[in-house]
Every structure is written in structure tokens, then in C-alpha cells.
Amino acid sequence: MTTDNNLLNLMTWLSPSFPVGGYAYSHGIEYAVEDGRVKDEHDLTAWIKAALSQGTGRIDGALFCAVWQAVTDNDMDRLRWAIERADLMRGTSEMVLESSAQGQAFIDTILQTWESPRLKELADVIRGMDRQITYAVAVSVVSSAAEIPLREALLAYYHAFAANLVSAGVRLVPLGQIAGQRCLQTLKPVITEITEAAITGKYDDLGTAAPLIDWASMKHETQYTRLFRS
């Protein structure tokens, strides 16, 4: 059951004001706008839906569940396995930066603002691996250590991921704030569906089918003018 404290923690940790630097990343949307592939509200929604259900979101969901369960069960072998897979399964150098920079910032900020001996132990395990920690893994580790239920934690993570990309699209296309809110409203059933799929699926069933997003990310690496880091 989600307690008031759990809900407040989720709202704080996944708020746009939480200092992970999410505003600096567009997940390839910046090049997609430049190339004329994302021109309006419909295009932006379709792009984010693909990222959630066929791209990074699919891997993140499976590994989020694996990490949450590993921490809950104190299964450090599974935790190390999931951290390693998450670190390796990024399609481009910018996707690595986007996820690892936010993941490290998230863990660092939590350690400085939330007293938890359990989290400090887990942070030591992570540091001992010499691996970058992705954003999804970081949120999952903290959520499990805080005894936040898996479903609520993953729903909140996916919503924050989608909301950040909607915000990027609103600035880049540009779109109005109302259009951005319609995008998020349309994506809510997608978020619910992929959350359920991740929880009921196999944690080692990993893979993506979003080559256009990876291509846009690669093209963004050499884009002449850029507002975002990915």
C-alpha cells in the first residue's frame, strides 16, 4: 500500500524541480524537429509513445522491475546483473549520457537529502561495480529501499520520463502548453499499459524496436545548432 510519505517522496523525487538536469535532454526530438519529422502535437505524441513502448522505455521497465525485486530480496547478484545490462543497452553515446547523468545526479541528491543506511549500503555496492547507473535503475533502487510499491514507482517514473519529453517538444516545435497537456493525456493509457507489461513480463526479455529514434540521436551528435544535450 502506498503511504502518504511514499506518495510525497515520489512527487518530490520525480518532480521537474528535482536536480537531475532532465530539462537538458530531448531523446532525439531536437533533431527530429530539425529534420521535419516532428512538426505538431500528433507527431510529438507518436515519438514519445514509440520511445516508451518500443525504445528505451521498454528496457527501462524490465530492468526497473528486476532492480526493485533484487533490492527487496537482497539479491545482489541480480542487482549487479541489471545494473550492467542497463549500462550497456543504450543505442548511442548521447542516450548513454542522458540516462547516466540523470541517474548519477538522482542518487547523489538522494544520498545528501534522505537518511537511509540501506541506501548507503546499496550505493557502496553500485560504486564497487565501476558501472554507470542509469536513471531508471537509480529510481528503482531508491524506490525499493524506501519501500515504495513497484507499480506506483514505475508509473511515476514513466510519467516523469514522458512529461520531460513533452516539455522538450513544447519548446522545440514549438507548441502551446495546452497542446503539451493533450499529449500527456493521450500518453496516460500507454504508460499504464507498458507498466503492466513490465511487471507481468520477464525481466530478462530485453530489446528495442525504435531505430528512427536511435538514428535521430546519432544525427543530433553532429547537429550544428543545439539547445539540448541529446
C-alpha positions in Angstrom: 0.0 0.0 0.0 1.2 3.5 -0.8 1.5 5.6 2.3 1.3 9.4 2.3 5.1 9.6 2.9 5.7 7.3 -0.1 3.5 9.4 -2.3 5.2 12.6 -1.2 8.6 11.1 -1.8 7.6 10.1 -5.3 6.2 13.5 -6.0 9.4 15.2 -4.7 11.9 12.8 -6.4 10.3 12.8 -9.8 9.3 16.5 -9.8 10.7 18.7 -12.6 12.4 20.7 -9.9 14.4 17.8 -8.6 18.0 18.5 -9.7 18.8 15.7 -12.2 19.1 18.1 -15.2 16.3 16.4 -17.2 15.4 19.7 -19.0 18.7 19.4 -20.9 17.7 16.2 -22.8 15.3 15.7 -25.7 15.8 12.0 -26.6 16.5 12.8 -30.2 13.4 15.1 -30.5 15.6 18.1 -31.3 17.0 16.5 -34.5 13.5 15.1 -35.4 12.1 18.7 -35.3 15.1 20.0 -37.3 14.5 17.2 -39.9 10.8 17.9 -40.1 9.8 14.5 -38.6 8.1 16.1 -35.5 6.0 19.0 -36.6 3.0 19.1 -34.4 1.2 17.6 -31.4 0.4 14.4 -33.1 4.0 13.8 -34.2 5.3 14.5 -30.7 2.9 12.1 -29.1 3.8 9.4 -31.5 7.5 9.9 -31.0 7.2 9.7 -27.2 4.9 6.7 -27.4 7.5 4.9 -29.5 10.2 5.8 -27.0 8.1 4.4 -24.2 6.8 1.2 -25.7 9.4 0.3 -28.3 12.5 2.1 -27.3 14.4 3.0 -24.1 11.2 2.7 -22.1 10.8 -1.0 -22.8 14.3 -1.8 -21.5 13.9 0.6 -18.6 10.7 -1.0 -17.5 12.0 -4.6 -17.5 15.2 -3.6 -15.6 13.3 -1.3 -13.2 11.3 -4.4 -12.1 14.4 -6.5 -11.9 16.2 -4.0 -9.7 13.2 -3.3 -7.5 12.8 -7.0 -6.8 16.5 -7.6 -6.3 16.7 -4.8 -3.7 13.6 -6.1 -2.0 15.0 -9.7 -1.9 18.5 -8.5 -1.1 19.7 -10.3 -4.2 22.9 -8.5 -5.0 23.8 -10.8 -8.0 20.6 -9.9 -9.8 21.1 -6.2 -8.9 24.6 -6.3 -10.4 23.2 -8.1 -13.5 20.5 -5.4 -14.0 22.9 -2.5 -13.5 25.3 -4.0 -16.0 22.6 -4.6 -18.6 21.2 -1.1 -18.2 24.6 0.5 -18.6 25.3 -1.5 -21.8 21.9 -1.3 -23.5 21.9 2.2 -24.9 21.8 2.8 -28.6 24.0 5.9 -28.9 26.6 7.9 -26.9 24.0 10.7 -26.2 21.5 8.2 -24.9 24.2 6.9 -22.5 24.8 10.5 -21.4 21.1 11.3 -21.0 20.4 8.3 -18.8 23.7 8.0 -16.8 24.0 11.7 -16.0 20.5 11.8 -14.6 20.9 8.5 -12.8 24.1 9.7 -11.0 22.6 13.1 -10.2 19.5 11.3 -8.8 21.4 9.0 -6.5 23.8 11.8 -5.4 21.0 14.1 -4.5 19.0 11.4 -2.6 22.1 10.5 -0.6 22.5 14.1 0.5 18.9 14.7 1.4 17.4 11.4 2.7 18.8 9.5 5.6 18.8 5.8 4.8 21.5 3.3 5.9 20.1 0.8 3.5 20.5 3.1 0.5 24.1 3.9 1.6 24.9 0.1 1.6 23.4 -0.2 -1.9 25.3 2.9 -3.1 28.5 1.2 -2.0 27.6 -1.9 -4.0 26.9 0.2 -7.1 30.2 2.1 -6.7 32.1 -1.1 -6.4 30.9 -2.2 -9.8 32.6 0.6 -11.7 29.5 0.9 -13.9 27.4 3.9 -14.7 23.9 3.8 -13.1 21.0 4.7 -15.4 18.2 6.9 -14.4 15.6 4.0 -14.3 17.9 1.9 -12.2 18.6 4.7 -9.8 14.9 5.5 -9.3 14.2 1.8 -8.8 16.9 1.3 -6.2 15.7 4.2 -4.2 12.0 3.3 -4.5 12.7 -0.2 -3.3 14.9 1.0 -0.4 12.1 3.4 0.6 9.5 0.5 0.4 7.5 2.3 -2.3 5.3 -0.3 -4.2 6.7 -1.3 -7.6 3.6 -0.4 -9.6 3.3 3.1 -8.2 7.1 3.7 -8.6 7.2 2.6 -12.2 4.1 4.5 -13.1 5.6 7.7 -11.6 9.0 7.0 -13.4 7.3 6.6 -16.8 5.1 9.7 -16.3 8.2 11.8 -15.4 10.0 10.4 -18.5 7.1 11.3 -20.8 6.5 14.7 -19.2 10.1 15.7 -19.7 10.0 14.8 -23.4 6.7 16.6 -23.8 8.3 19.7 -22.2 11.2 19.4 -24.7 8.8 19.1 -27.6 6.7 22.1 -26.5 9.8 24.2 -26.6 11.3 22.9 -29.8 8.3 22.6 -32.2 7.1 25.0 -30.7 3.7 24.0 -29.2 1.5 25.7 -26.7 1.1 24.5 -23.2 -2.4 23.2 -23.8 -1.1 21.0 -26.7 1.5 19.7 -24.4 -1.1 18.7 -21.8 -3.1 17.0 -24.5 0.0 15.0 -25.4 0.4 13.8 -21.8 -3.3 13.0 -21.5 -3.1 10.8 -24.7 0.0 9.1 -23.3 -1.6 8.1 -19.9 -3.1 4.8 -21.2 0.2 4.0 -22.9 2.0 4.5 -19.6 -0.5 2.3 -17.8 -0.2 -0.4 -20.4 3.6 -0.6 -20.5 3.8 -0.5 -16.7 1.6 -3.6 -16.6 3.6 -5.3 -19.3 6.8 -4.7 -17.5 5.5 -6.0 -14.2 4.0 -9.1 -15.7 6.8 -9.8 -18.2 10.2 -11.4 -17.9 12.8 -9.1 -16.6 15.4 -10.5 -19.0 13.3 -10.0 -22.1 15.3 -7.1 -23.3 15.3 -5.3 -26.7 14.1 -2.3 -28.6 12.4 -1.6 -32.0 12.8 2.1 -32.4 15.6 2.6 -35.0 14.4 6.0 -36.0 14.9 7.4 -32.5 18.4 6.0 -32.4 19.1 7.4 -35.8 17.9 10.9 -34.7 20.1 10.6 -31.6 23.1 9.8 -33.8 22.4 12.7 -36.1 21.9 15.0 -33.1 25.5 14.4 -32.1 26.7 16.5 -35.0 23.7 18.8 -35.4 25.1 22.3 -36.0 22.9 24.3 -33.5 21.6 22.6 -30.4 19.6 23.6 -27.3 19.7 20.1 -25.8 22.4 17.5 -25.0 20.6 14.6 -26.7 
